[in-house]
Amino acid sequence: MPDNNGFDNEKYLIEQSHEILNRVQRFNDKLYLEFGGKIMFDYHASRVLPGFDPNVKMRLLQKLKDKIDVILCIYAGDIERKKVRADFGITYDADALKSIDDFKEWDIDITAVVITRFTNQPSAKAFKNKLERRGVKVYTHNFTKGYPTDIDLIVSDEGYGSNDYIQTTKPIVIVTGPGPGSGKLATCLGQLYHDYKRGIKAGYAKFETFPIWNLPLSKKVNIAYEAATVDLKDVNLIDSHHLEAYNETTVNYNRDIKAFPLLKKIIEKITGEESFYKSPTDMGVNRAGFGIIDDNVVQEASHQEIIRRFFRCAVEYAMGFVDKDILERSELIMKKIDGKPEDRKVVIPSRKAAEEAKLHGKGNEGIFCGAALELKGGTIITGKNSPLMHAGSSL
């Protein structure tokens, strides 16, 4: 368990706020900033970047709060299916309500909630009513006609123009959501369309912490992103668009690289001019790589996280949440870094605890389990299951 920090939050905050303010100036003081990943409670980042404050992105927004509006997107189908956030074990609609409260605790108000791909689903309508009765402004957006093949229809009054314009007043509009597929990008592009119709030459950018674009593919902190998104089958790649445009090697993930040509064409259709962006890396504003102060600490923490993700995936497979191919992919990612389960210091002690339980007739109904916990000073304590307690509880 590393005690050393590998990441400097204050350095990161200075770098990140400067980059965002520079980008908004480039687009005439109106920027739609799509936030990928978690704004709050980013424990993946804090595990792979020791020293990273899980709420540092919220500190960033608080620093910019006089310049930002916040739009929260949620896909109507996720409300209807009662989709659950794996990290908190709550449904996406409950998470949206939690986010509104969390933002308020940081003295930031949610400007509006957008229910995307809305087709009058009963649960989505009930959620809309609940929000409106709490005084939250709610918009409903339909699926974009023509997407993804007919750009002329997408960028028209029947496409982006068919959805209501979301009123904002600040130069930076943060567009966030509880998970992937929430409709953040479509909301940003729809707003761009409406703004250009009004003579406002706004811009779009993306805030995505991982993969870290200015670190090599082989860095474990980037491979840990693949381990974290194993169910989405995300793969880190060299950004071929960036390499072609600038002869510079940067890292991005497969979905953004694949989507870029279409996104570039849509933006050029909206603006009527050549895109400012030559690559998906260009679109990003992430400066996390510049906050790293000890690469060795970060790489070791990332090594441990990749193995932890393998264990987590094995649990989810045993519980029936993921298929075998996902577990196999997780194991391959672990092997890519020459990692093995025993690289985590608690694995062998926990196995020994289970063996001792069996040897001494402990356990419960013929089941013998061991657990181990590494304390901050490096001491490892172990526990065994019994008729009274699970192994983890006995710690």
PyMOL commands that set and color helices and strands:
alter all, ss='L'
color gray80, all
select helices_A, chain A and resi 9-26+43-48+56-63+65-67+76-80+92-105+122-133+151-154+160-162+184-197+220-228+240-246+254-271+280-283+288-291+295-318+324-336+341-343+347-359+391-394
alter helices_A, ss='H'
color red, helices_A
select strands_A, chain A and resi 31-35+68-75+84-85+90-91+112-116+138-140+172-176+203-207+236-238+251-253+370-374+380-384
alter strands_A, ss='S'
color yellow, strands_A
deselect
rebuild
show_as cartoon
